[in-house]
Structure formats: C-alpha cells, structure tokens
Amino acid sequence: MTTYYFSIASKKFLVEEEPFDEVISERIRNYNEQEKEIDFWFVLEPAFLEAPEMAEVKAKVPQPAAAIISTNKTFITWTKLRLEYVLTGEFEAPSDSIPDPIASLAAAS
C-alpha cells in the first residue's frame, strides 16, 4: 500500500475563492524546472471521503469538497501553508475501503 496525503476544503473555496490556479501552476513550473514527475492530483468530490475511516474528515469539510492528493507529504504541507484554510490528512490505498486513491464521485454523476 501507498500512503497518500491530502489537503481538502470545500470545492467553492478552492475553485472560486483561492488563487488555486496560480498555486498549482507555480508548483507545476517548479516540478518541470527540477525535471520532477508530477506526484499530485486535484480531485473534485473525492471518493476517499466515503470510506468509514474518513467520516470525521468528511464531517469537518463543507460539501461538495475538493482535494489535492499527493504521495509527497512535503508538498501537502506546502499547500497547507499556501492555502491556509484547508484540512490535511493521510490515508493508505489501495484498500478495501479506498480502492482508488484519486477517484472522484463527480465523474460518476
């Protein structure tokens, strides 16, 4: 299993209220300059929130939610500092309750 780290907030906050495009563009540019492979994903309505072990996180985040998911803990710490009003955490996947770490419920609707 792999440990995934996340920053999560309401979709409205991340998409409309924060300069999210700038934050991600800045990070993509940085990764490209370092010739580093992208190790993060932006997921609308992340399915991992439906896992029983994520009930407490889901209860704290206004729905619909959006998340930045990464295998890089340092990157998620950076997003927390940059975006400020996000909740961070981690989970392991694939598992019985989280078969696909970057699945989106938005794709199903």
Residue pairs with C-beta under 8 A, 6 or more apart in sequence:
1 92
1 93
1 94
1 95
2 71
2 92
2 93
2 101
3 71
3 73
3 90
3 91
3 92
4 48
4 69
4 70
4 71
4 90
4 91
4 92
4 93
4 101
5 69
5 70
5 71
5 72
5 73
5 75
5 76
5 88
5 89
5 90
6 46
6 48
6 67
6 68
6 69
6 70
6 76
6 88
6 89
6 90
6 91
7 67
7 68
7 76
7 79
7 80
7 83
7 86
7 87
7 88
8 46
8 49
8 57
8 61
8 65
8 66
8 67
8 68
8 86
8 87
8 88
8 89
9 18
9 61
9 62
9 65
9 66
9 83
9 85
9 86
9 87
10 61
10 62
10 63
10 64
10 65
10 66
11 44
11 45
11 64
11 65
11 66
12 62
13 62
13 85
13 86
14 20
14 66
14 83
14 86
15 66
18 83
20 83
23 79
23 82
23 83
24 42
24 68
27 40
27 75
27 78
28 38
31 37
31 38
39 70
39 71
39 72
39 75
40 68
40 69
40 70
40 72
40 75
41 68
41 69
41 70
41 102
42 66
42 67
42 68
43 66
43 67
43 68
43 69
43 102
43 103
43 104
44 64
44 66
44 104
44 106
45 64
45 65
45 66
45 104
45 105
45 106
45 109
46 65
46 66
46 67
46 69
46 102
46 103
46 104
46 105
47 98
47 100
47 103
47 104
47 105
48 54
48 67
48 69
48 91
48 93
48 98
48 101
48 103
49 57
49 58
49 61
49 65
50 58
50 105
51 91
51 95
51 97
51 98
52 97
53 91
53 97
54 91
54 98
57 87
57 89
58 65
60 87
61 87
64 106
68 76
68 79
68 86
69 101
69 102
70 76
73 90
76 88
77 88
79 86
79 88
80 86
80 88
91 98
91 101
92 98
93 99
93 100
93 101
94 100
94 101
